[in-house]
Amino acid sequence: MYQLALHLKSSAGKTHEMLQALRSVMLPAEFEVGFMSCHIYVEAGEPDSLCYQEDWSTQNDLERAIRSVRFGRLLAVMETAAGSPTLEVRLISETRGWDYIRLIRGGSHARDGNGDIHDAG
């Protein structure tokens, strides 16, 4: 998976407008080749702090997205942020889940039918 992760702060009282602007960038991404998902989060305890994340299938897909007109609109949104935004491009080689946790912990924890975690031993 390949990610573009952005953290930015909106000006006081402008969070709704910035969310709308980020959504206008996010929605067209769904139609681009290699798009996997996109999320916008408001940081807990900091309502003016926003996180925007795009996930892409391949590095080429991510790079094509960065060269797109749509990404230019994302840069324009970043320019309206209060302070300097943080932008990261994450080249993730592997993502593991519960199988990895069980492997590392020796199979001692598992999920039951309700999704709750318990000690299997």
Secondary structure, DSSP 4 states (H G I P E B T S, - for coil): -EEEEEEEEPPTT-HHHHHHHHHHHHHHHTTSTTEEEEEEEEPTT-TTEEEEEEEESSHHHHHHHHTSHHHHHHHHHHHTSSS--EEEEEE------HHHHHHHHTT-EEE-TTS-EEE--
